[in-house]
Amino acid sequence: MVSFEGTPAEIGRAYGEQCRDGILANVRVLVLREGQEPLPRQDRGFPEWVHRQEATLTEHWPWLLEEIAGVAEGSGAGDEDVLLLNLRAWQYDCYGRPPAGSCSSLAVTLADGTVACAGALDDPAEYYCGPVRFAPRDGLAHITFPITGTSWGNRGMNSSGLAVGISSQLLPGLRSLPHAVNQDLALRAILQTCCSVGEVREFCRRHPFTMNLVCVDAQGGLFCAHQTAAGLFELPTGDGWCALTNHVADDGVMHLLSDLGAKEFPECPTTRARRGRLMEFCRECSGACAMDDVLDLIWRRDDSDPGSIHNVGTIAITLANPSADRRSFQVRQPQTMLGGGESQRLAI
């Protein structure tokens, strides 16, 4: 795990210096698009979109822009290139609907009454530098998984005991609200500023972005939602558990999203099998399981089973129990030297 502390500018410069090679590689591939279709910089809407996103950051989270500028300075990458990397500009044409992978998230009540949050992050490993700890002078320390060179949030946990699980979703045609924001930077802001699931809920009401969310806090609170660029659609957690993968899980929500312009709801092939596996476990074991049972569920890999949470694309398995231990975050990284099954218990 790499760790950065201090002011936004100090964090950014240290990040840029320590991860220079990975940052420059991501800029070459994802922003400069070497050997690929270039970014649509000539599209009339592209600079307007960049300006709008930058203005939103300036209004709500100016410290993110300071950190981004520090990354550019420390790495030697161009300021605009690092900003575009953070804005996920290579997906401008499908903004608000990132390609759905095979990420999975669940929250479940354990036998001792505490609530665990767990799941898997799936993405090309070469874009990542592993877990990153951000410890800002102002704000909550947290561990998360940004693409190298970005100030993103992803799966993670902060020092107040808020644990976050995410899964991407596809909503082509959805009419975004004018103040919709980049989902990755929104998640970083959540991890750095929110202490409870109630605060996450209010954040999502104020700032539309597209992501399936499962959150747990140190008080045992649960939050499960289809957060979208058109608004928040919260799902019930009354049974003490919830699970989301990469699709819209409620027909009523699908109907509402259709009224808001969503033309279709494409799904990756394993999303329903994976959510089904998580739901089966929660229905049978919620209130009667231990942390080891949850870890066994998400770590077990069977490439013949489409419901396998751990699969060929998994780069991180995470497990947190903030109501029992709000300062440590358990991580397994199957595509690194720890692939034999060793766990890291990371101190926040």
Secondary structure as GFF3:
##gff-version 3
##sequence-region A 1 348
A	DSSP	beta_strand	2	6	.	.	.	ID=ss1
A	DSSP	alpha_helix	8	18	.	.	.	ID=ss2
A	DSSP	alpha_helix	20	26	.	.	.	ID=ss3
A	DSSP	pi_helix	27	31	.	.	.	ID=ss4
A	DSSP	alpha_helix	45	60	.	.	.	ID=ss5
A	DSSP	alpha_helix	62	75	.	.	.	ID=ss6
A	DSSP	alpha_helix	79	86	.	.	.	ID=ss7
A	DSSP	three_ten_helix	89	94	.	.	.	ID=ss8
A	DSSP	beta_strand	104	109	.	.	.	ID=ss9
A	DSSP	beta_strand	115	122	.	.	.	ID=ss10
A	DSSP	three_ten_helix	125	127	.	.	.	ID=ss11
A	DSSP	beta_strand	132	136	.	.	.	ID=ss12
A	DSSP	beta_strand	142	144	.	.	.	ID=ss13
A	DSSP	beta_strand	156	158	.	.	.	ID=ss14
A	DSSP	beta_strand	163	167	.	.	.	ID=ss15
A	DSSP	alpha_helix	183	193	.	.	.	ID=ss16
A	DSSP	alpha_helix	197	206	.	.	.	ID=ss17
A	DSSP	beta_strand	211	216	.	.	.	ID=ss18
A	DSSP	beta_strand	222	228	.	.	.	ID=ss19
A	DSSP	beta_strand	231	235	.	.	.	ID=ss20
A	DSSP	beta_strand	241	244	.	.	.	ID=ss21
A	DSSP	alpha_helix	251	259	.	.	.	ID=ss22
A	DSSP	alpha_helix	271	285	.	.	.	ID=ss23
A	DSSP	alpha_helix	291	299	.	.	.	ID=ss24
A	DSSP	beta_strand	314	320	.	.	.	ID=ss25
A	DSSP	beta_strand	328	332	.	.	.	ID=ss26
A	DSSP	three_ten_helix	337	340	.	.	.	ID=ss27
A	DSSP	beta_strand	344	347	.	.	.	ID=ss28
###
